[in-house]
Amino acid sequence: MSISRRGLFGLAGGLAAASVAGCGFAPTNSGGAANNSLTFRWWGGEARNKAYQSALQIFTQKNGTKVDPQFSGYDGYFNKLNTEFAGGNPPDLFQMDTALVSTYAAKGVLTDLGSFIPNTIHLDTLYSAVRGAGVVDGKTYGVPSGSGYAPVLYDKTVFEQAKIPVPADTWTWDDFGRIAGEMSKAMGQGKYGALDASKDDSGALQPWLRQRGKDLYTGDGKLGFTKDDLAEWFALWDKLRKAGAICPPEMLSNTDSATGNHPLISGQIAMTTGWGLAQMAPLTQHALDIVVVPRGSNGKTGQALSGGVLLCIPAKSKNPEAAAKVIDLFISDVDAIKAMGMSRGIPPSGKALETLTPTLTASDKRDVTYAQYVADEVAKDGLPNAPTAPPGYNDAKTALDSAAKQVAFGKMSIPDAVAQYFRDAEAALQGAK
């Protein structure tokens, strides 16, 4: 199961990143005495808001510290936060986009949580693969709230109608191409076996790279792969495109939102990356299911578990000690874990998984049990944890989207598109430092 695209995959963070980069913040410690209240800011829908407030009531009951909840939608969230940072009055604790933590950490406005670990924040409670989601340059600036991975979501009903076996957990990229081609033929004209995922960085390209011992980025914020790697990646999808196994580029305009217009839901494709059951299952009467992204020839999944959204403490928090206790509540307290449920994604620990599983719906149980399977496979892979997305990530992601579409629409050769991507992405990463 994937965390929502806004929380894990495609992020609407470009404006936020640009805005904070221009603020010229200086790191400042609060220096204030601990008090009996704090403010906590987050974004989310009604279900998440209710869950957070229930958990915060539990915190107040157990710790005696009052929490002032401040919540909104995602749009404008970081603009308001940046204004408060610039004015020196940010909330004491706030929810952070995983892809933006490096940008904020680089400006010195976040508290290094190392002084609270392990005595206050029990980070070892979490799966080892997600603990580093908020780590920048060896320091922990955010604590993850969930776990997620890169799945392939498929329409089981359509597979059954076509009398084609569904993808297996052991499938490879060769299997993917074969199955997508078979499904395209079975589904008929104007329908395709799979989504064109050539532009999907974390949902497809990253596991493909990690299967080869590389990654999207290095620990020091540079590209983690070569031009030859990207050329091979584009060639893989170009071959599938020309064979009619994947959708044409015109169909990609409806793939960034979980709506009835998504080609999987509208019946135009049979498989897609970037989404999980929680987002898509309610949109269709068909039976949907999930499988890992195809494995490499070495059998590795290449999965990089995500930490979902993070919780961070500003350097100017007026009550960092209490804020740290709130963070620990979400990862350690059974009552708070129950209150939050699945509102922030797949449970990030065995403790949370064990706590929640008895009360989950059938589809949620499928999500979490499969996530446990993937976590076990990640451990078998033995690969390093993926580096935190560096400053400039959003512009680098946009550069991949542009280059991939230039190839898909036939407007640019693969070598020229690769050159364009490296030029734009390297400039974005370097300029953000």
TORKOL-4160 file (C-alpha; in steps of 0.2 Angstrom, whole numbers, padded with zeros to 4 digits, m for minus):
433
<pt num="1" X="0000" Y="0000" Z="0000"/>
<pt num="2" X="0006" Y="0017" Z="m0004"/>
<pt num="3" X="0004" Y="0033" Z="0007"/>
<pt num="4" X="m0006" Y="0046" Z="m0001"/>
<pt num="5" X="0003" Y="0053" Z="m0016"/>
<pt num="6" X="0003" Y="0070" Z="m0008"/>
<pt num="7" X="0012" Y="0062" Z="0007"/>
<pt num="8" X="0024" Y="0050" Z="m0001"/>
<pt num="9" X="0025" Y="0051" Z="m0020"/>
<pt num="10" X="0021" Y="0066" Z="m0030"/>
<pt num="11" X="0022" Y="0081" Z="m0018"/>
<pt num="12" X="0014" Y="0098" Z="m0021"/>
<pt num="13" X="0029" Y="0105" Z="m0012"/>
<pt num="14" X="0038" Y="0116" Z="m0025"/>
<pt num="15" X="0030" Y="0132" Z="m0019"/>
<pt num="16" X="0034" Y="0128" Z="m0001"/>
<pt num="17" X="0052" Y="0124" Z="m0005"/>
<pt num="18" X="0054" Y="0140" Z="m0015"/>
<pt num="19" X="0046" Y="0150" Z="m0001"/>
<pt num="20" X="0056" Y="0144" Z="0013"/>
<pt num="21" X="0072" Y="0145" Z="0003"/>
<pt num="22" X="0070" Y="0163" Z="0002"/>
<pt num="23" X="0066" Y="0167" Z="0020"/>
<pt num="24" X="0084" Y="0168" Z="0026"/>
<pt num="25" X="0081" Y="0160" Z="0042"/>
<pt num="26" X="0094" Y="0159" Z="0056"/>
<pt num="27" X="0094" Y="0145" Z="0069"/>
<pt num="28" X="0087" Y="0150" Z="0086"/>
<pt num="29" X="0085" Y="0140" Z="0101"/>
<pt num="30" X="0069" Y="0144" Z="0111"/>
<pt num="31" X="0078" Y="0146" Z="0128"/>
<pt num="32" X="0061" Y="0147" Z="0136"/>
<pt num="33" X="0056" Y="0138" Z="0151"/>
<pt num="34" X="0045" Y="0123" Z="0149"/>
<pt num="35" X="0026" Y="0127" Z="0151"/>
<pt num="36" X="0010" Y="0118" Z="0152"/>
<pt num="37" X="0004" Y="0120" Z="0135"/>
<pt num="38" X="0009" Y="0119" Z="0117"/>
<pt num="39" X="0003" Y="0122" Z="0099"/>
<pt num="40" X="0003" Y="0108" Z="0086"/>
<pt num="41" X="0000" Y="0111" Z="0067"/>
<pt num="42" X="m0005" Y="0098" Z="0054"/>
<pt num="43" X="m0014" Y="0096" Z="0037"/>
<pt num="44" X="m0027" Y="0083" Z="0033"/>
<pt num="45" X="m0045" Y="0078" Z="0030"/>
<pt num="46" X="m0059" Y="0077" Z="0043"/>
<pt num="47" X="m0054" Y="0059" Z="0048"/>
<pt num="48" X="m0036" Y="0063" Z="0051"/>
<pt num="49" X="m0041" Y="0079" Z="0061"/>
<pt num="50" X="m0053" Y="0069" Z="0072"/>
<pt num="51" X="m0040" Y="0056" Z="0075"/>
<pt num="52" X="m0027" Y="0068" Z="0080"/>
<pt num="53" X="m0038" Y="0077" Z="0092"/>
<pt num="54" X="m0043" Y="0061" Z="0100"/>
<pt num="55" X="m0025" Y="0056" Z="0102"/>
<pt num="56" X="m0021" Y="0074" Z="0109"/>
<pt num="57" X="m0034" Y="0072" Z="0122"/>
<pt num="58" X="m0026" Y="0056" Z="0128"/>
<pt num="59" X="m0010" Y="0065" Z="0129"/>
<pt num="60" X="m0017" Y="0079" Z="0140"/>
<pt num="61" X="m0026" Y="0066" Z="0151"/>
<pt num="62" X="m0009" Y="0057" Z="0154"/>
<pt num="63" X="0003" Y="0071" Z="0154"/>
<pt num="64" X="m0007" Y="0086" Z="0160"/>
<pt num="65" X="m0001" Y="0097" Z="0146"/>
<pt num="66" X="m0014" Y="0106" Z="0135"/>
<pt num="67" X="m0012" Y="0105" Z="0116"/>
<pt num="68" X="m0019" Y="0119" Z="0105"/>
<pt num="69" X="m0023" Y="0110" Z="0089"/>
<pt num="70" X="m0021" Y="0120" Z="0073"/>
<pt num="71" X="m0026" Y="0111" Z="0057"/>
<pt num="72" X="m0030" Y="0115" Z="0038"/>
<pt num="73" X="m0029" Y="0108" Z="0021"/>
<pt num="74" X="m0012" Y="0105" Z="0012"/>
<pt num="75" X="m0014" Y="0120" Z="0001"/>
<pt num="76" X="m0007" Y="0136" Z="0009"/>
<pt num="77" X="0000" Y="0125" Z="0024"/>
<pt num="78" X="0018" Y="0129" Z="0021"/>
<pt num="79" X="0015" Y="0147" Z="0016"/>
<pt num="80" X="0008" Y="0150" Z="0033"/>
<pt num="81" X="0021" Y="0140" Z="0041"/>
<pt num="82" X="0035" Y="0150" Z="0032"/>
<pt num="83" X="0027" Y="0167" Z="0037"/>
<pt num="84" X="0028" Y="0161" Z="0055"/>
<pt num="85" X="0045" Y="0155" Z="0054"/>
<pt num="86" X="0051" Y="0172" Z="0047"/>
<pt num="87" X="0042" Y="0181" Z="0061"/>
<pt num="88" X="0049" Y="0169" Z="0074"/>
<pt num="89" X="0033" Y="0162" Z="0081"/>
<pt num="90" X="0031" Y="0145" Z="0073"/>
<pt num="91" X="0020" Y="0131" Z="0082"/>
<pt num="92" X="0029" Y="0121" Z="0095"/>
<pt num="93" X="0026" Y="0105" Z="0084"/>
<pt num="94" X="0021" Y="0102" Z="0066"/>
<pt num="95" X="0017" Y="0090" Z="0053"/>
<pt num="96" X="0031" Y="0090" Z="0039"/>
<pt num="97" X="0031" Y="0084" Z="0021"/>
<pt num="98" X="0044" Y="0070" Z="0020"/>
<pt num="99" X="0051" Y="0077" Z="0004"/>
<pt num="100" X="0054" Y="0095" Z="0012"/>
<pt num="101" X="0062" Y="0090" Z="0028"/>
<pt num="102" X="0080" Y="0093" Z="0020"/>
<pt num="103" X="0075" Y="0110" Z="0014"/>
<pt num="104" X="0069" Y="0116" Z="0031"/>
<pt num="105" X="0084" Y="0107" Z="0040"/>
<pt num="106" X="0096" Y="0116" Z="0028"/>
<pt num="107" X="0089" Y="0133" Z="0034"/>
<pt num="108" X="0092" Y="0129" Z="0052"/>
<pt num="109" X="0074" Y="0131" Z="0058"/>
<pt num="110" X="0072" Y="0113" Z="0064"/>
<pt num="111" X="0077" Y="0105" Z="0081"/>
<pt num="112" X="0089" Y="0091" Z="0080"/>
<pt num="113" X="0079" Y="0078" Z="0090"/>
<pt num="114" X="0095" Y="0068" Z="0095"/>
<pt num="115" X="0094" Y="0075" Z="0112"/>
<pt num="116" X="0077" Y="0067" Z="0115"/>
<pt num="117" X="0082" Y="0050" Z="0108"/>
<pt num="118" X="0081" Y="0037" Z="0116"/>
<pt num="119" X="0075" Y="0044" Z="0133"/>
<pt num="120" X="0060" Y="0053" Z="0127"/>
<pt num="121" X="0057" Y="0048" Z="0109"/>
<pt num="122" X="0058" Y="0029" Z="0107"/>
<pt num="123" X="0063" Y="0028" Z="0089"/>
<pt num="124" X="0068" Y="0010" Z="0091"/>
<pt num="125" X="0050" Y="0006" Z="0092"/>
<pt num="126" X="0048" Y="0009" Z="0073"/>
<pt num="127" X="0053" Y="m0002" Z="0059"/>
<pt num="128" X="0072" Y="0000" Z="0056"/>
<pt num="129" X="0069" Y="0004" Z="0037"/>
<pt num="130" X="0058" Y="0020" Z="0041"/>
<pt num="131" X="0068" Y="0027" Z="0056"/>
<pt num="132" X="0079" Y="0037" Z="0044"/>
<pt num="133" X="0065" Y="0046" Z="0035"/>
<pt num="134" X="0068" Y="0062" Z="0044"/>
<pt num="135" X="0087" Y="0061" Z="0045"/>
<pt num="136" X="0097" Y="0074" Z="0036"/>
<pt num="137" X="0116" Y="0074" Z="0037"/>
<pt num="138" X="0116" Y="0061" Z="0050"/>
<pt num="139" X="0104" Y="0071" Z="0062"/>
<pt num="140" X="0086" Y="0067" Z="0065"/>
<pt num="141" X="0074" Y="0081" Z="0062"/>
<pt num="142" X="0058" Y="0072" Z="0060"/>
<pt num="143" X="0050" Y="0056" Z="0066"/>
<pt num="144" X="0039" Y="0046" Z="0054"/>
<pt num="145" X="0021" Y="0042" Z="0057"/>
<pt num="146" X="0018" Y="0028" Z="0045"/>
<pt num="147" X="0026" Y="0016" Z="0033"/>
<pt num="148" X="0023" Y="0014" Z="0014"/>
<pt num="149" X="0031" Y="0006" Z="m0001"/>
<pt num="150" X="0030" Y="0006" Z="m0020"/>
<pt num="151" X="0016" Y="m0006" Z="m0025"/>
<pt num="152" X="0008" Y="m0010" Z="m0042"/>
<pt num="153" X="m0011" Y="m0009" Z="m0040"/>
<pt num="154" X="m0021" Y="m0020" Z="m0052"/>
<pt num="155" X="m0039" Y="m0024" Z="m0057"/>
<pt num="156" X="m0041" Y="m0042" Z="m0051"/>
<pt num="157" X="m0059" Y="m0042" Z="m0059"/>
<pt num="158" X="m0052" Y="m0037" Z="m0076"/>
<pt num="159" X="m0038" Y="m0051" Z="m0075"/>
<pt num="160" X="m0051" Y="m0064" Z="m0071"/>
<pt num="161" X="m0062" Y="m0058" Z="m0085"/>
<pt num="162" X="m0047" Y="m0060" Z="m0097"/>
<pt num="163" X="m0042" Y="m0077" Z="m0089"/>
<pt num="164" X="m0025" Y="m0071" Z="m0087"/>
<pt num="165" X="m0016" Y="m0076" Z="m0070"/>
<pt num="166" X="m0013" Y="m0061" Z="m0059"/>
<pt num="167" X="0005" Y="m0055" Z="m0055"/>
<pt num="168" X="0014" Y="m0065" Z="m0042"/>
<pt num="169" X="0025" Y="m0058" Z="m0028"/>
<pt num="170" X="0040" Y="m0066" Z="m0037"/>
<pt num="171" X="0037" Y="m0057" Z="m0054"/>
<pt num="172" X="0051" Y="m0048" Z="m0064"/>
<pt num="173" X="0052" Y="m0034" Z="m0076"/>
<pt num="174" X="0051" Y="m0046" Z="m0090"/>
<pt num="175" X="0036" Y="m0054" Z="m0083"/>
<pt num="176" X="0028" Y="m0036" Z="m0081"/>
<pt num="177" X="0031" Y="m0033" Z="m0100"/>
<pt num="178" X="0024" Y="m0050" Z="m0105"/>
<pt num="179" X="0008" Y="m0048" Z="m0094"/>
<pt num="180" X="0005" Y="m0030" Z="m0099"/>
<pt num="181" X="0006" Y="m0035" Z="m0117"/>
<pt num="182" X="m0006" Y="m0050" Z="m0114"/>
<pt num="183" X="m0018" Y="m0039" Z="m0105"/>
<pt num="184" X="m0018" Y="m0026" Z="m0119"/>
<pt num="185" X="m0023" Y="m0039" Z="m0132"/>
<pt num="186" X="m0036" Y="m0046" Z="m0120"/>
<pt num="187" X="m0044" Y="m0030" Z="m0116"/>
<pt num="188" X="m0046" Y="m0024" Z="m0134"/>
<pt num="189" X="m0043" Y="m0008" Z="m0143"/>
<pt num="190" X="m0040" Y="0008" Z="m0133"/>
<pt num="191" X="m0036" Y="m0001" Z="m0117"/>
<pt num="192" X="m0019" Y="m0006" Z="m0111"/>
<pt num="193" X="m0011" Y="m0018" Z="m0099"/>
<pt num="194" X="m0002" Y="m0005" Z="m0088"/>
<pt num="195" X="0001" Y="0013" Z="m0085"/>
<pt num="196" X="0016" Y="0021" Z="m0092"/>
<pt num="197" X="0027" Y="0024" Z="m0077"/>
<pt num="198" X="0042" Y="0031" Z="m0085"/>
<pt num="199" X="0040" Y="0047" Z="m0076"/>
<pt num="200" X="0036" Y="0039" Z="m0059"/>
<pt num="201" X="0052" Y="0042" Z="m0048"/>
<pt num="202" X="0049" Y="0035" Z="m0031"/>
<pt num="203" X="0035" Y="0023" Z="m0037"/>
<pt num="204" X="0044" Y="0014" Z="m0051"/>
<pt num="205" X="0062" Y="0021" Z="m0055"/>
<pt num="206" X="0068" Y="0021" Z="m0037"/>
<pt num="207" X="0065" Y="0002" Z="m0034"/>
<pt num="208" X="0072" Y="m0002" Z="m0051"/>
<pt num="209" X="0088" Y="0008" Z="m0047"/>
<pt num="210" X="0089" Y="0000" Z="m0030"/>
<pt num="211" X="0088" Y="m0017" Z="m0037"/>
<pt num="212" X="0104" Y="m0012" Z="m0046"/>
<pt num="213" X="0113" Y="m0005" Z="m0031"/>
<pt num="214" X="0109" Y="0013" Z="m0034"/>
<pt num="215" X="0096" Y="0025" Z="m0029"/>
<pt num="216" X="0088" Y="0042" Z="m0034"/>
<pt num="217" X="0099" Y="0052" Z="m0023"/>
<pt num="218" X="0115" Y="0050" Z="m0014"/>
<pt num="219" X="0117" Y="0054" Z="0005"/>
<pt num="220" X="0125" Y="0071" Z="0000"/>
<pt num="221" X="0110" Y="0076" Z="m0011"/>
<pt num="222" X="0117" Y="0072" Z="m0028"/>
<pt num="223" X="0109" Y="0061" Z="m0041"/>
<pt num="224" X="0113" Y="0043" Z="m0037"/>
<pt num="225" X="0112" Y="0036" Z="m0055"/>
<pt num="226" X="0120" Y="0039" Z="m0072"/>
<pt num="227" X="0115" Y="0044" Z="m0089"/>
<pt num="228" X="0116" Y="0027" Z="m0095"/>
<pt num="229" X="0105" Y="0021" Z="m0081"/>
<pt num="230" X="0091" Y="0033" Z="m0086"/>
<pt num="231" X="0093" Y="0029" Z="m0105"/>
<pt num="232" X="0090" Y="0011" Z="m0101"/>
<pt num="233" X="0075" Y="0016" Z="m0090"/>
<pt num="234" X="0067" Y="0026" Z="m0104"/>
<pt num="235" X="0071" Y="0012" Z="m0117"/>
<pt num="236" X="0062" Y="m0001" Z="m0106"/>
<pt num="237" X="0046" Y="0010" Z="m0107"/>
<pt num="238" X="0048" Y="0015" Z="m0125"/>
<pt num="239" X="0049" Y="m0003" Z="m0130"/>
<pt num="240" X="0033" Y="m0007" Z="m0120"/>
<pt num="241" X="0025" Y="0009" Z="m0127"/>
<pt num="242" X="0028" Y="0004" Z="m0145"/>
<pt num="243" X="0022" Y="m0014" Z="m0142"/>
<pt num="244" X="0005" Y="m0007" Z="m0136"/>
<pt num="245" X="0008" Y="m0014" Z="m0118"/>
<pt num="246" X="0007" Y="0002" Z="m0109"/>
<pt num="247" X="m0005" Y="0017" Z="m0111"/>
<pt num="248" X="m0001" Y="0032" Z="m0123"/>
<pt num="249" X="0005" Y="0048" Z="m0115"/>
<pt num="250" X="m0012" Y="0057" Z="m0117"/>
<pt num="251" X="m0019" Y="0045" Z="m0104"/>
<pt num="252" X="m0007" Y="0052" Z="m0091"/>
<pt num="253" X="m0016" Y="0068" Z="m0088"/>
<pt num="254" X="m0028" Y="0059" Z="m0076"/>
<pt num="255" X="m0016" Y="0049" Z="m0065"/>
<pt num="256" X="m0011" Y="0062" Z="m0052"/>
<pt num="257" X="m0027" Y="0060" Z="m0042"/>
<pt num="258" X="m0037" Y="0046" Z="m0035"/>
<pt num="259" X="m0053" Y="0049" Z="m0044"/>
<pt num="260" X="m0065" Y="0040" Z="m0056"/>
<pt num="261" X="m0055" Y="0048" Z="m0070"/>
<pt num="262" X="m0040" Y="0038" Z="m0066"/>
<pt num="263" X="m0038" Y="0026" Z="m0081"/>
<pt num="264" X="m0037" Y="0011" Z="m0069"/>
<pt num="265" X="m0054" Y="0016" Z="m0062"/>
<pt num="266" X="m0061" Y="0020" Z="m0079"/>
<pt num="267" X="m0056" Y="0003" Z="m0085"/>
<pt num="268" X="m0043" Y="0009" Z="m0098"/>
<pt num="269" X="m0028" Y="0000" Z="m0090"/>
<pt num="270" X="m0026" Y="m0015" Z="m0079"/>
<pt num="271" X="m0011" Y="m0010" Z="m0068"/>
<pt num="272" X="m0004" Y="0006" Z="m0061"/>
<pt num="273" X="0010" Y="0011" Z="m0050"/>
<pt num="274" X="0009" Y="0025" Z="m0037"/>
<pt num="275" X="m0007" Y="0020" Z="m0028"/>
<pt num="276" X="m0013" Y="0008" Z="m0015"/>
<pt num="277" X="m0030" Y="0000" Z="m0010"/>
<pt num="278" X="m0035" Y="0013" Z="0003"/>
<pt num="279" X="m0036" Y="0027" Z="m0010"/>
<pt num="280" X="m0043" Y="0017" Z="m0025"/>
<pt num="281" X="m0054" Y="0003" Z="m0019"/>
<pt num="282" X="m0068" Y="0014" Z="m0014"/>
<pt num="283" X="m0069" Y="0021" Z="m0031"/>
<pt num="284" X="m0074" Y="0005" Z="m0040"/>
<pt num="285" X="m0085" Y="m0010" Z="m0039"/>
<pt num="286" X="m0071" Y="m0021" Z="m0046"/>
<pt num="287" X="m0060" Y="m0031" Z="m0035"/>
<pt num="288" X="m0042" Y="m0023" Z="m0034"/>
<pt num="289" X="m0027" Y="m0030" Z="m0027"/>
<pt num="290" X="m0008" Y="m0026" Z="m0024"/>
<pt num="291" X="0009" Y="m0033" Z="m0028"/>
<pt num="292" X="0026" Y="m0027" Z="m0027"/>
<pt num="293" X="0035" Y="m0018" Z="m0041"/>
<pt num="294" X="0043" Y="m0031" Z="m0052"/>
<pt num="295" X="0059" Y="m0038" Z="m0044"/>
<pt num="296" X="0076" Y="m0037" Z="m0052"/>
<pt num="297" X="0085" Y="m0051" Z="m0060"/>
<pt num="298" X="0094" Y="m0054" Z="m0043"/>
<pt num="299" X="0077" Y="m0056" Z="m0034"/>
<pt num="300" X="0078" Y="m0040" Z="m0024"/>
<pt num="301" X="0063" Y="m0029" Z="m0022"/>
<pt num="302" X="0073" Y="m0013" Z="m0021"/>
<pt num="303" X="0059" Y="m0006" Z="m0010"/>
<pt num="304" X="0062" Y="0009" Z="0000"/>
<pt num="305" X="0050" Y="0010" Z="0014"/>
<pt num="306" X="0043" Y="0028" Z="0017"/>
<pt num="307" X="0040" Y="0036" Z="0034"/>
<pt num="308" X="0024" Y="0044" Z="0028"/>
<pt num="309" X="0022" Y="0062" Z="0035"/>
<pt num="310" X="0035" Y="0067" Z="0049"/>
<pt num="311" X="0033" Y="0076" Z="0065"/>
<pt num="312" X="0045" Y="0090" Z="0068"/>
<pt num="313" X="0049" Y="0103" Z="0082"/>
<pt num="314" X="0055" Y="0120" Z="0076"/>
<pt num="315" X="0071" Y="0127" Z="0083"/>
<pt num="316" X="0060" Y="0141" Z="0091"/>
<pt num="317" X="0047" Y="0130" Z="0099"/>
<pt num="318" X="0042" Y="0137" Z="0116"/>
<pt num="319" X="0040" Y="0119" Z="0123"/>
<pt num="320" X="0051" Y="0107" Z="0114"/>
<pt num="321" X="0051" Y="0095" Z="0129"/>
<pt num="322" X="0032" Y="0093" Z="0129"/>
<pt num="323" X="0033" Y="0092" Z="0110"/>
<pt num="324" X="0045" Y="0078" Z="0110"/>
<pt num="325" X="0033" Y="0068" Z="0122"/>
<pt num="326" X="0019" Y="0071" Z="0110"/>
<pt num="327" X="0029" Y="0063" Z="0096"/>
<pt num="328" X="0033" Y="0048" Z="0107"/>
<pt num="329" X="0014" Y="0047" Z="0111"/>
<pt num="330" X="0010" Y="0043" Z="0093"/>
<pt num="331" X="0023" Y="0029" Z="0091"/>
<pt num="332" X="0023" Y="0021" Z="0108"/>
<pt num="333" X="0006" Y="0024" Z="0117"/>
<pt num="334" X="m0007" Y="0010" Z="0113"/>
<pt num="335" X="m0022" Y="0021" Z="0116"/>
<pt num="336" X="m0015" Y="0035" Z="0104"/>
<pt num="337" X="m0011" Y="0022" Z="0091"/>
<pt num="338" X="m0029" Y="0015" Z="0092"/>
<pt num="339" X="m0035" Y="0033" Z="0091"/>
<pt num="340" X="m0025" Y="0037" Z="0075"/>
<pt num="341" X="m0029" Y="0021" Z="0066"/>
<pt num="342" X="m0024" Y="0021" Z="0048"/>
<pt num="343" X="m0027" Y="0040" Z="0046"/>
<pt num="344" X="m0008" Y="0043" Z="0043"/>
<pt num="345" X="m0005" Y="0027" Z="0033"/>
<pt num="346" X="0001" Y="0010" Z="0036"/>
<pt num="347" X="0007" Y="0007" Z="0054"/>
<pt num="348" X="0026" Y="0010" Z="0055"/>
<pt num="349" X="0030" Y="m0003" Z="0068"/>
<pt num="350" X="0026" Y="m0020" Z="0074"/>
<pt num="351" X="0018" Y="m0013" Z="0089"/>
<pt num="352" X="0006" Y="m0002" Z="0080"/>
<pt num="353" X="0002" Y="m0016" Z="0068"/>
<pt num="354" X="m0002" Y="m0029" Z="0082"/>
<pt num="355" X="m0013" Y="m0015" Z="0090"/>
<pt num="356" X="m0023" Y="m0011" Z="0075"/>
<pt num="357" X="m0025" Y="m0027" Z="0065"/>
<pt num="358" X="m0040" Y="m0034" Z="0075"/>
<pt num="359" X="m0051" Y="m0019" Z="0071"/>
<pt num="360" X="m0047" Y="m0016" Z="0053"/>
<pt num="361" X="m0058" Y="m0018" Z="0038"/>
<pt num="362" X="m0054" Y="m0032" Z="0025"/>
<pt num="363" X="m0046" Y="m0020" Z="0013"/>
<pt num="364" X="m0036" Y="m0012" Z="0027"/>
<pt num="365" X="m0030" Y="m0029" Z="0033"/>
<pt num="366" X="m0024" Y="m0033" Z="0016"/>
<pt num="367" X="m0015" Y="m0017" Z="0015"/>
<pt num="368" X="m0006" Y="m0019" Z="0032"/>
<pt num="369" X="m0002" Y="m0038" Z="0031"/>
<pt num="370" X="0005" Y="m0035" Z="0013"/>
<pt num="371" X="0015" Y="m0020" Z="0020"/>
<pt num="372" X="0022" Y="m0032" Z="0033"/>
<pt num="373" X="0027" Y="m0044" Z="0019"/>
<pt num="374" X="0036" Y="m0030" Z="0010"/>
<pt num="375" X="0045" Y="m0025" Z="0026"/>
<pt num="376" X="0051" Y="m0043" Z="0028"/>
<pt num="377" X="0057" Y="m0043" Z="0010"/>
<pt num="378" X="0066" Y="m0027" Z="0012"/>
<pt num="379" X="0075" Y="m0034" Z="0027"/>
<pt num="380" X="0080" Y="m0049" Z="0016"/>
<pt num="381" X="0086" Y="m0037" Z="0002"/>
<pt num="382" X="0099" Y="m0030" Z="0014"/>
<pt num="383" X="0100" Y="m0014" Z="0005"/>
<pt num="384" X="0104" Y="0003" Z="0013"/>
<pt num="385" X="0090" Y="0014" Z="0018"/>
<pt num="386" X="0085" Y="0027" Z="0005"/>
<pt num="387" X="0093" Y="0044" Z="0008"/>
<pt num="388" X="0081" Y="0058" Z="0013"/>
<pt num="389" X="0075" Y="0068" Z="m0002"/>
<pt num="390" X="0087" Y="0082" Z="m0004"/>
<pt num="391" X="0083" Y="0101" Z="m0006"/>
<pt num="392" X="0078" Y="0103" Z="m0024"/>
<pt num="393" X="0069" Y="0087" Z="m0024"/>
<pt num="394" X="0053" Y="0094" Z="m0031"/>
<pt num="395" X="0061" Y="0102" Z="m0046"/>
<pt num="396" X="0071" Y="0087" Z="m0050"/>
<pt num="397" X="0055" Y="0077" Z="m0049"/>
<pt num="398" X="0047" Y="0089" Z="m0061"/>
<pt num="399" X="0063" Y="0087" Z="m0073"/>
<pt num="400" X="0060" Y="0068" Z="m0074"/>
<pt num="401" X="0042" Y="0071" Z="m0078"/>
<pt num="402" X="0046" Y="0083" Z="m0092"/>
<pt num="403" X="0060" Y="0072" Z="m0099"/>
<pt num="404" X="0049" Y="0056" Z="m0099"/>
<pt num="405" X="0035" Y="0064" Z="m0107"/>
<pt num="406" X="0046" Y="0072" Z="m0121"/>
<pt num="407" X="0051" Y="0054" Z="m0125"/>
<pt num="408" X="0033" Y="0047" Z="m0123"/>
<pt num="409" X="0026" Y="0060" Z="m0135"/>
<pt num="410" X="0040" Y="0057" Z="m0148"/>
<pt num="411" X="0046" Y="0075" Z="m0146"/>
<pt num="412" X="0063" Y="0071" Z="m0140"/>
<pt num="413" X="0076" Y="0056" Z="m0143"/>
<pt num="414" X="0081" Y="0046" Z="m0127"/>
<pt num="415" X="0099" Y="0053" Z="m0127"/>
<pt num="416" X="0092" Y="0071" Z="m0128"/>
<pt num="417" X="0079" Y="0068" Z="m0115"/>
<pt num="418" X="0092" Y="0061" Z="m0103"/>
<pt num="419" X="0104" Y="0076" Z="m0106"/>
<pt num="420" X="0089" Y="0088" Z="m0103"/>
<pt num="421" X="0085" Y="0079" Z="m0087"/>
<pt num="422" X="0103" Y="0079" Z="m0080"/>
<pt num="423" X="0105" Y="0097" Z="m0084"/>
<pt num="424" X="0089" Y="0102" Z="m0076"/>
<pt num="425" X="0090" Y="0090" Z="m0061"/>
<pt num="426" X="0108" Y="0094" Z="m0056"/>
<pt num="427" X="0105" Y="0113" Z="m0057"/>
<pt num="428" X="0090" Y="0111" Z="m0046"/>
<pt num="429" X="0099" Y="0101" Z="m0033"/>
<pt num="430" X="0115" Y="0112" Z="m0033"/>
<pt num="431" X="0104" Y="0128" Z="m0033"/>
<pt num="432" X="0095" Y="0122" Z="m0017"/>
<pt num="433" X="0111" Y="0120" Z="m0007"/>
